[in-house]
Amino acid sequence: MADKATVLAPATTANLGPGFDSLGMALSLHDTVTIERGSAGSGVAVEIEGYSDGVPTDGRHLIAATVRTVSERLGEPLRDFRLHCVNRIPHARGLGSSSAAITAGVLLADALSGQRLTEVEAVALASEIEGHPDNVAPCLLGGFTIAYETETGARAVSRRVHERIRPVVYVPSTRGLTEAARSALPASVPFVDAVFNLSRAALLVEAVTTNPGLLFEATADRLHQPYRAAGGAATWELVRRLRDNGHAAAVSGAGPTVIALCDTETGTPPEMDGWERAELDPGPGATVIDVR
């Protein structure tokens, strides 16, 4: 067994318009987390650089709690350890910060236990902890992912993102809550809207992997964004402005960040007042970079 390990866990964007709880993409922005075994009885300590937003620095921290859960599942309980987190992913902005934390916890616990989890097992376990697979799948696998649930847990496949695609994110200073966004969703939707989203989600796979010229049509959505608009007026207004100018924009995850999937042959959208704009790249999945 190892005593120390470091993981890089990327930011992610989910839904991508029509692919609610199913489609996601890893982005070239990541947190770095290091775990080191402590002496018996020393407990858990968490050091944080970068975004913190008042998160706990003991065993209640999401990464620490995940490490404990996974290590117990693996039969090698970890009770005394230190975490050092370099957080570059903004919290509660729709860029998968919690999924990055859970993914890091899964891989760190596995690394100290001898790296015994398969890719399938890691996706299922991280999805179980998160509650849905759309962000943890790209965080673990990288690229563009299609996640789905089975009777034995979540599964996912990853596909290469077309080289012309450049994700551009607009990040506000305000935070959002996934739970609040989910509470705005109806129990049922019109059949015609369900069919609309089925066609667009299928088209998005073609657009992201093969034909970026289809991105605008493929990112249209009637399933979740319209119902959430009242709770995020600024986010929805920015999506509308970008789409009115021909950009394939959507709410990133539950928001409030907005993402535009851009075809570099046709250009990227400009700065927007009140939003921090960043051009990123589709990224690889989480990586264990040091085990000793």
Order of alpha helices (4+ residues) and beta strands (2+ residues): beta-beta-beta-alpha-beta-alpha-alpha-alpha-beta-beta-beta-alpha-alpha-alpha-alpha-alpha-beta-beta-beta-beta
